[in-house]
Amino acid sequence: MAWIFALTIDPVAADSADADFADTFAVIDPAAPALSVGELSTQRGDGIFESIGVVDGHAQEVTAHLERLAHSARICDLPAPHLGQWRQAVEMAAAASGPGESVIKLILSRGVEHGPAPTAWVTVATASDFTAVRRDGIRVVTLDRGYALDVPARAPWLLLGAKTLSYAVNMAAIREAKRRGADDAIFTTSDGFVLEAPTASLILRRGDTFVTPAPNGGILHGTTQLSLFAHLEQRGYATAYETVPVADLSTADAAWLVSSVRLAAPITAVDRAAMPVDAELTASINEYLLSPRD
């Protein structure tokens, strides 16, 4: 991954009537130091983010990502972002991205400790080459997330369902998956239900129906999953949100992990048990996900 571009944002109120926010942006050297040592994003992971896939200069699903950024801000008691301001920042970042695949990251932090305002910035970097993963698939293991399915409703202060900067657990899960000989993980609840992957949504196929775990379990509602479901419905397939028992993983006709940058990675094995793979459908899905989407 190579850094291409970065800018800082001086956030304005969500209800601001301004239409041009150019004077609230400052383009910076992405390789140079930019944050204060008192910044709470680095000290405590106290902030939120979004990762937007970019294909040949076109930022994908921008509206869905901005709406999720605002959703995460509400959950975390952060100031509501002005979506018009952030959209302009995304447009500047996309224009700097160049050909091929890259990733834009939006970051909104609570700011400097005891400071007066949040900190916000946007970066662009080249994306890793996921060609082989999209074609050949990934092996996954199931890992207990450590809470029951009803915990998000009982304990909203855990911020489950927000895309926070606190990703240490997610990265630890991927390292554990690799220690077990797999490529990625699927989180499960302690009472036996499927959640999501550390950085992706799960989609299962049962005949002509595509299913993803219902977001009431503290699942981050995936922008790529939403877009793909709309595409599948247009092709005549049925889609559904369900409470999925772990046992249902082994009975699916096919399964994928989907995310904004890696796109659709077919699952070839779950806990060392082989899964069927539909290579033709997977190629068709990724062709769609690489096409311009707003």
Salt bridges, closest charged atoms under 4 A:
ASP46 OD2 - ARG110 NE 2.76
GLU50 OE1 - HIS65 ND1 2.71
GLU50 OE2 - ARG68 NE 2.80
GLU61 OE2 - ARG293 NH1 3.01
GLU101 OE1 - ARG134 NH2 2.74
GLU113 OE2 - ARG44 NH2 3.00
GLU113 OE2 - HIS114 NE2 3.95
ASP136 OD1 - ARG135 NE 2.86
ASP150 OD2 - ARG154 NE 3.10
GLU176 OE1 - ARG179 NE 3.01
GLU176 OE2 - ARG180 NE 2.82
ASP183 OD1 - ARG139 NH2 3.15
ASP184 OD2 - ARG262 NH2 3.04
ASP208 OD1 - ARG205 NH2 3.36
GLU242 OE1 - ARG206 NH1 2.78
ASP248 OD2 - ARG206 NH2 3.18
ASP278 OD2 - ARG205 NH1 3.38
ASP294 OD1 - HIS58 NE2 2.81
